[in-house]
Amino acid sequence: MKRMNTIIIGQQHYHWEVKVFTWLDAIECTIYNSVDSEQGLAIIQNGTDKLLSSPQKVKEWVHFALEDAWSNERRVYRLFEINGHNRMIRLQNSLAEEAKVVALLSQKFNRSTNGLEKSTLKYNLTNLEKKLGLTLPSVIKQLYLGLGNGDFGPDYGFFLLEKMEGNKKITLSQAYQDLHHAKIKDWDWELSTLLLPFLYWGADIYSLIDCADPNGAVYVLDENLKDENTRWQSCTWKHCGSMLDWLKKWSEGDVSGRSLWLEMYQLRGLL
């Protein structure tokens, strides 16, 4: 039987366990209400040392959540530092939930990576962030770490993380540069530089992830909707509130992503 740490706050007992996500340089502490395990907290923080989740820290996090009106639902927070002070931001999904969906996709489409490949992928993800000046949401990192260099996914598929010999598909970096500096030179939407195209549907239609959103909201860009009287922002709309939701829908449908495509244009009112 799995042994879990226990603390008492008031008259309530809480259990917690810590999982290390080595390839993300992060740990996730999951705190369970002993009465109802659905009333859980997941606290994500940078580092790989389980001791970062001490009993005292767990108490502080529970108190914070209670003060933040936590009662009978599952919540996820990300711990970060600003000017030497710790802050917590609320997220939609935990790292464990992301990993579970990636594992399902890996099994469904028979794509997986070994330790050496993960090491290379992590290196390339770090270089991509530095090159573009963006912080990638954890969900897209887990996807590439779990399924590989790219060239998977609906329609024309995900862009490559790193160029592959004999593969004509472009990289995430090339897609970003093409979209923001070559194909679209008159972007009139300041926030557009935070959107990273990750998948090409063909016919100048892209799916993009919002790198300013820790949940990785997914947007659609259809260049065909642009004319001299419209702004680029009007040709871009939100598809899913998080990339994890997008991946779940893909995992539940066929490889082509037809259901995603239909939903994209239903949301736009074009179907």
N, C-alpha and C positions, 0 to 999 in steps of 0.2 A: 504494500500500500504506500502510495506517495505521501511523504511527509511534507507538511507546509508550515511556514512560520505563522505565529499567531500573536496578535496584540489585542488589548481591551481598551476601548475608548468609551467612557461612561459605562453603560451596561451592555454595550454591543461588542461582540467578538468579531474580529476581522482576520482573515488569513491572507497571506500574500506569497507570491512566487516571482522569481526573476528569470527572464530569458535573455540571452545574449545574441544579438544579431551582428556577428563578427564582420560581415562584409559591408555593413552599413555603419560600422563604428558606433553602435547604439545598443542600449539595453532597454528592456521594457518590464516594468514592475506592474503586475496585475494584482489588484487588491479585491478580495471577495468578501461580501457580507455573508457571515456564517448562516444566517437565516434564509437568505435568498441569493444564490450565486449569480443571478441575473443582474443584481444591483452591484456591478463591479466597476472598478476604476482601473484604467490602464495609464500608467505614467511613463512617457518616453523621455529618455535623456541621452546625451552624448557620452561616449565612453564604453568600455567593455568590462569594467570592474563591477561585479555584483555587489560589492560592499558599498557602492554608491547608494544602494537602497537599504539604508539602515533602519532599524525600528523607529528611531526618532524622526527620520525623514518620512517614513510611511505615516506616522501620526500627523505630521505637518500637512501632508497631502490630503489626508482624509478630512482634517479640519478645514482646509482650503475649499475642498469640494462641498462640504456641508454648508459653509458660508456662501458658496456660489449656488445655493439652492438645489444641491444634489439630494435626491430622495430615493426614488425607486426605479431608476433607469441606468443603463450602462453608459459610462462616459470615458472619453479619452482626452488626455492633456499632454502637451509637449512642453518640456521644461527647457528654457533657454535663458541666456544671460544678456542683459543690457546695462552697460556702464557699471559693471560689477554687481548688479542686483539681479537675483533670480526672478523670472517671470514665468507664468504658465498660460499657454494658449490652448483653447479647446479645439479638438479635431473631430472629424467624423468617424475615422476608422483607426484601429490599432495596427501595429506592425504585424502582429500575429494574424489578424484578419486578412491583411494584404498577402502575407506569405501563403495562407491557405488557398486563396484564389489562384495565385501563381502556380501552386502545386497542382491544382486541378487542371489548369491550362497545360502545364508540362505533361501531365498524364494523357490528357485528351488528344494533344497534337504531337505526342511523342518527341518532345523537345526537352533536353536537360543539359546541365553543365557539371563538370567536375571541379575540384578545388583549384587546379591550375588555371582552368578557363575562367573561373570566378575571379581569381587574382588579376588576370589580364583585363577582364571586364571592369573591375573596380578601378584599376589604373586609368582605363580609357574614360570612364564616367567622370573621374576627378579631373582629367585633362579637359574634357568637354565643358565642365562647369567653369573652369578657369578661362578657357578660350572665349566663351560666350558671356562670361560675367553673370551667370545665372546659378541659382540653387535649385537643383532638380528635386521635385517631390519624391518621397521615399518609394511610392508605389511604382513609378516608372523605373527606378533603380532596381527594385526587387524583380521586376519583369525581365529586364535585360540580364540580370545576374542569374535568373532561373532558367530562361529560355535561350539565351545566347546573344549573338552579335546583331540580331535583327533578321530581316527577310522572313518574318512570320506575320500572321495577322490577316485581317480581312482584305479583300481586293488586292491592290498592289503591295500591301503589307507595310510593316514598320520599316522606317529608314534604318540603315546600318549604323552601328555605333562606330565602327572602324572599317575603312575600305577593305574589301576582300578581292583578292586576285581572281579574275575571271567573272566577277559579279558586277554587272553594269549599274546596279542600284546605287544611289547616292547616300551619303551619311547624314546623320542628324545635323551636324555642323554645316554641311553644304546646303541642306534644305533651309536652315535658318538664314544663312547668308543670301541664298537665292531669293528667298521670300522678302527679306527686309532690305536688301541692298541692290538687288539686280532686277527681279521681276516687278517688284512694287517699289518704285522710287519715291512715290508721293504719299506715303502713309500719312494720314491725317489724324491718327489715333495714337496718342503718346504711350498708352499702355500696351500697344501692339508688340513692343520690343520684349515684353515679358512672356509672350506666347511662343512656344517652341513647336513647330510642326513635327509630328511624329509618324504620321501615316498619310499615304497618298491614295485617294480613291480613283484617280484618273480624271481627265477632263478639267484640270485646274481646280480640283476640289481637295481640301486638306482637313485632317483632324489635327488640332493643336492642344497642347497642355499648358495651363496657366502656371508658370513657375513662381508667381507671386503668391499663389494659394497653396498652403501646405497640403490641402486635400487633393490638389491637382485637378481642378475643374477642367472639363474638356469642351472646346469650342470647335465650330465648323467655319471654314472660310471657303466660300464659293466665288471665285473670281469672275464667273460668268454673270453675276448679278450686278457687276460694276459698270456704270456708264458715266458719261460726262456730268450728269446731274446728281450722282449719288456719291456718298462718302464711303471709304473702305470700311469704316466701322459698321455701316448698314449692311455690309456683305458678310459680316461675322456675327455669329450668335452662339449662345451657350447651348450645349447638347446635354451634358451631365454635370451634376454638382461635384462629382469626384471621378477620377480615373478608375477607381476601384469599381464604382457602379457600372462604368462603361465596360470594364473587363468582365464583370459578372454577366452582363447582357451578351457579350460576345461568347462567353463560355457556355451559355445556355442555348445559343443558336447554332447555325451551321458555320462552317469555316469561312464562307464568303462574306459574312456579316450583313446579310440582306436585311435582317430585322433592325440593325443599327442604322443602315442607310434609310430605310423607310421612316424610322423614328426621327431622324435628323430633319427630314423635309416636312414631316407632319408638324413638328414643333415650329417650323418656319411658316406653316400654313400653305405650303405649295403642293401638298398631297391631300 
